[in-house]
């Protein structure tokens, strides 16, 4: 199993970023996929899950601002992040079960 995240960076408060996670080594199309994040000095926080049929759930902290999606033809899951806040600063991880990629850093700062 391999999960490779991309798309992180530095953005000003109120800005947007789109993260991507390319997955391989398992049957992506039937698998729920997750995004989680870890802020400096804190534990891993679940952000969102998308199921194989495309339905999604979000943590209260990102609901209404973030959108998870998937492209089964590309074995890729995305996280569209809008109205970013400084408290969204974290390393963002794509997760398949208990497995995760190397993460991508998102920094929200003016």
N, C-alpha and C positions, 0 to 999 in steps of 0.2 A: 504494500500500500504506500502510495506517495501522495502528499498534499502540498502544493506549492502556492503560497499566497503572494499577491502583488498588489500594487496600487496605493500603498501608503505614502505619507509625505507630511509636509508642513502646510497648514491651512489656517487662515484667519477665522476667528469666531464668526459664525453665520455662514461659513463657506460649505463646500460640498466635496466629497471624494467618493470614488467608486472602487471598492476592493474586488478582487477576483481570486478564486482558488481553483487551480487546475488539479483534478483528481485522477488517479490511475491505480490499477491493481485490484479493483473490486467492481462489482456491478453497480455502477453509479446510479443508473436510472431508477433503481428500486430502493435506493437507500436514502433515509433521512440525512440531511446535512445540517451542520450547525456552525454558527460563528460565536466565538467567545473572545473576551479581552482581559488583559491584565494590566492594570495601572501600576505605576511605580509604588512599591511597598505594599501592594495589595494582592489578594488572591485572585484566582481565575473567576471571571464573571460571565455567566451565560448571557448572550445577546439575542440570538434568534435561531429558530429552527425552521427549515422548509422540508416538507414531506414529499414523497415521490409523486403524489398527485398535484403538487404545487401549492397546497395550503401552507400557511405560515403562522408562526406565533412569535411574539416579541416580548422582551422584558419591558417593564413599565418605564424604565429610564430612557428607552429609545423609541418607544411606540409613537407613531405619528411623524417621526423624523427619519427613520431608517427603513429601507425596503430590501428584503432578501428575495433573490430570484435564482433560477437555475436554467441551464441550457444542457439538456441531456445529450444532445448531439455532439457537444463539445466537452462533455464531462466537466463542466465548470459551474461553480456556484458564485454568485455575486452578492455584494452588500453595498447598496447605494445609501450613502450617508449625507443627509442634508441638515441645515441649521445646526451645524456642529458647535459644540460648547467646549470650553477648556477642560471640563470634567470628562470629556470623551477621549482625552489623551490616554493612549494605552498601546500596547502591542496587541494586534488583532490576530486571532488564530482561527483557521478553518478546522473543524473537527468532524471526524467520522467515528462514532462511538467514542472510545477513550483515546483514539489516536488524533494527533494534530500535526500541523505543519510547523515550519520554522517561525512563522509569524511575520507580520509587516507592521512597522511602526507608524502610528498616526499621532501627530502632534498638532494640537489646536492652540494657537497663540497669536497674539498681535505683536 
